[in-house]
């Protein structure tokens, strides 16, 4: 599959869909550390007020609930999210019947999701949602693909991606050894699952080339 690096090509692709008058929902998927948030923010910025980013990470289960379920040691795995809640939010965003839909966000540092953080007004024409499991085949995740107009897979070299994850974990409180262990352990297990769905994406984004087009 041809990899896209030019942000303007991606913006034009969204603009073509906007001409129909319906809200456009774009999914940005990729392995941990691939650059999903960077791509999503850059696209929203180029769309100049017409788009907003709604992250799947807002549906992380609370740390207390993860501890109760015995899943705290693999936070970020597919069963550590409120998947049904995420699917329901996407349906509300697709329906566009409510004046404002409030989406949750995930706060780094606090490492918790916060409800009602992102207002999505009905007049907004583009919603970009980014996360790990947008192409997963298991229920209820498998419903996501049919709600979104397109899903784009963000690809970064493995060594770059892992370095980014380690740096992120260190910034938010882990020591270097713990950060490396998590990045090459639980995060890599998740990455392998996500990458297995790469062929189901509508296009591939070369994130290294993409970064060069932002200057």
C-alpha positions as CSV (number, residue, x, y, z in Angstrom):
1,X,0.0,0.0,0.0
2,X,1.3,3.5,-0.9
3,X,2.4,5.5,2.1
4,X,1.4,9.2,2.2
5,X,3.8,11.7,3.8
6,X,2.3,15.1,2.6
7,X,-0.1,16.7,5.0
8,X,-1.7,18.6,2.2
9,X,-2.7,15.4,0.5
10,X,-4.4,14.3,3.7
11,X,-6.2,17.6,4.1
12,X,-7.4,17.5,0.5
13,X,-8.7,14.0,1.1
14,X,-10.8,15.2,4.0
15,X,-12.0,18.3,2.1
16,X,-13.3,16.1,-0.7
17,X,-15.4,14.3,1.8
18,X,-16.6,17.5,3.4
19,X,-18.2,18.6,0.1
20,X,-21.1,16.2,0.6
21,X,-22.2,18.2,3.6
22,X,-22.1,15.4,6.1
23,X,-19.8,15.3,9.1
24,X,-16.5,13.6,8.3
25,X,-15.1,11.2,10.9
26,X,-11.5,10.2,10.4
27,X,-9.7,7.5,12.5
28,X,-5.9,7.7,13.1
29,X,-4.6,4.4,14.3
30,X,-1.1,3.1,15.0
31,X,1.2,1.4,17.4
32,X,2.2,3.1,20.7
33,X,4.7,5.9,20.0
34,X,4.0,6.0,16.3
35,X,2.9,9.6,16.3
36,X,-0.9,9.4,16.2
37,X,-1.4,12.4,18.4
38,X,1.1,14.5,16.4
39,X,-0.6,13.7,13.1
40,X,-4.1,14.3,14.5
41,X,-3.1,17.7,16.0
42,X,-1.4,18.8,12.8
43,X,-4.5,17.9,10.7
44,X,-6.8,19.7,13.0
45,X,-4.6,22.7,12.9
46,X,-4.5,22.8,9.1
47,X,-8.3,22.5,9.0
48,X,-8.4,25.8,10.9
49,X,-11.3,25.4,13.3
50,X,-13.3,23.0,11.2
51,X,-12.0,19.9,13.1
52,X,-11.4,18.6,16.6
53,X,-9.5,15.6,18.0
54,X,-11.3,13.1,20.2
55,X,-8.8,10.5,21.6
56,X,-9.7,6.9,22.3
57,X,-7.5,7.3,25.4
58,X,-10.3,9.2,27.1
59,X,-11.9,5.8,27.6
60,X,-9.1,4.3,29.7
61,X,-10.6,2.6,32.7
62,X,-9.7,4.4,35.9
63,X,-6.6,3.2,37.7
64,X,-8.7,2.1,40.7
65,X,-10.9,0.0,38.4
66,X,-7.8,-1.5,36.7
67,X,-6.4,-2.5,40.1
68,X,-9.7,-4.1,41.0
69,X,-9.7,-6.1,37.8
70,X,-6.1,-7.1,38.2
71,X,-5.1,-5.3,34.9
72,X,-3.1,-2.4,36.2
73,X,0.2,-4.0,35.2
74,X,-0.8,-4.0,31.5
75,X,-2.6,-0.7,31.2
76,X,-3.1,0.1,27.6
77,X,-4.1,-3.4,26.6
78,X,-7.4,-3.8,24.7
79,X,-9.3,-4.9,27.7
80,X,-8.3,-1.8,29.8
81,X,-10.7,0.5,27.9
82,X,-14.4,1.1,28.0
83,X,-14.9,-0.1,24.5
84,X,-18.7,0.1,24.5
85,X,-18.5,3.7,25.8
86,X,-16.1,4.7,23.0
87,X,-18.3,3.1,20.3
88,X,-21.4,4.8,21.7
89,X,-19.6,8.2,21.6
90,X,-18.7,7.7,18.0
91,X,-22.3,6.9,17.1
92,X,-23.4,10.1,18.8
93,X,-20.8,12.1,16.9
94,X,-21.9,10.4,13.7
95,X,-25.6,11.2,14.3
96,X,-24.9,14.9,14.9
97,X,-28.3,15.3,16.6
98,X,-27.1,16.9,19.8
99,X,-26.1,20.6,20.1
100,X,-22.9,19.6,21.8
101,X,-21.4,16.2,22.6
102,X,-18.9,16.2,25.4
103,X,-16.0,13.7,25.1
104,X,-13.6,12.6,27.7
105,X,-9.8,13.2,27.5
106,X,-6.8,11.5,29.0
107,X,-4.5,13.6,31.2
108,X,-0.9,12.7,31.2
109,X,0.8,13.1,34.5
110,X,-2.4,12.4,36.3
111,X,-2.7,9.3,34.2
112,X,-6.5,9.3,34.3
113,X,-9.4,10.1,32.0
114,X,-11.5,13.1,32.7
115,X,-15.1,13.2,31.5
116,X,-16.7,16.2,29.8
117,X,-13.3,17.6,28.6
118,X,-13.8,18.0,24.9
119,X,-16.9,19.9,23.6
120,X,-17.9,18.8,20.0
121,X,-20.5,21.2,18.7
122,X,-23.0,20.0,16.1
123,X,-21.8,22.5,13.5
124,X,-18.2,21.2,13.5
125,X,-17.7,19.4,10.2
126,X,-14.7,17.1,11.0
127,X,-13.9,14.8,13.9
128,X,-10.5,13.1,14.1
129,X,-10.4,10.3,16.5
130,X,-7.0,8.6,17.3
131,X,-6.2,5.5,19.2
132,X,-4.7,2.0,19.2
133,X,-7.6,-0.4,18.4
134,X,-9.7,1.4,15.7
135,X,-9.2,-1.6,13.3
136,X,-9.4,-4.4,15.8
137,X,-11.6,-7.4,14.8
138,X,-13.0,-8.2,18.3
139,X,-16.4,-6.9,19.4
140,X,-17.3,-4.2,20.1
141,X,-14.1,-2.7,18.5
142,X,-15.1,-4.1,15.2
143,X,-18.0,-1.7,15.0
144,X,-15.7,1.3,15.0
145,X,-14.6,0.9,11.3
146,X,-18.2,1.1,10.0
147,X,-18.9,4.3,11.9
148,X,-15.8,6.1,10.6
149,X,-15.4,7.4,7.0
150,X,-11.7,6.4,6.8
151,X,-9.0,5.0,9.0
152,X,-5.4,5.9,8.5
153,X,-2.5,3.9,9.9
154,X,0.5,5.9,11.2
155,X,3.8,4.1,10.7
156,X,7.1,4.9,12.3
157,X,10.4,2.9,12.4
158,X,10.4,0.5,15.3
159,X,13.5,2.0,16.9
160,X,12.1,5.5,16.7
161,X,8.7,4.4,18.1
162,X,10.2,2.5,21.1
163,X,12.6,5.4,21.9
164,X,9.6,7.8,22.0
165,X,7.6,5.5,24.3
166,X,10.6,5.1,26.7
167,X,11.0,8.9,26.8
168,X,7.3,9.4,27.4
169,X,7.3,6.9,30.3
170,X,10.3,8.7,31.9
171,X,8.7,12.1,31.5
172,X,5.7,10.9,33.5
173,X,7.5,9.3,36.4
174,X,9.1,6.0,35.5
175,X,12.8,5.4,35.9
176,X,14.8,4.3,32.8
177,X,14.8,0.6,33.5
178,X,11.0,0.5,34.2
179,X,10.3,2.6,31.1
180,X,12.3,0.2,28.9
181,X,10.7,-2.8,30.4
182,X,7.2,-1.4,29.8
183,X,8.0,-0.3,26.3
184,X,9.4,-3.6,25.3
185,X,6.9,-5.7,27.3
186,X,3.2,-4.6,27.6
187,X,3.5,-1.8,25.0
188,X,5.1,-4.2,22.5
189,X,2.4,-6.8,23.0
190,X,-0.2,-4.2,22.1
191,X,1.9,-3.0,19.2
192,X,2.0,-6.5,17.7
193,X,-1.8,-6.7,17.9
194,X,-2.3,-3.3,16.3
195,X,0.2,-3.9,13.5
196,X,-1.6,-7.1,12.5
197,X,-4.5,-4.9,11.3
198,X,-2.4,-2.6,9.2
199,X,-3.6,-4.0,5.9
200,X,-7.2,-3.0,6.8
201,X,-6.4,0.7,6.8
202,X,-7.5,3.0,4.0
203,X,-4.0,4.5,3.8
204,X,-0.6,4.4,5.5
205,X,1.0,7.6,6.8
206,X,4.8,7.8,6.7
207,X,5.2,9.7,9.9
208,X,8.9,10.6,9.4
209,X,8.1,12.1,6.0
210,X,5.0,13.7,7.4
211,X,7.0,15.5,10.1
212,X,9.2,17.0,7.3
213,X,6.1,18.5,5.6
214,X,5.1,20.4,8.7
215,X,7.9,23.0,8.6
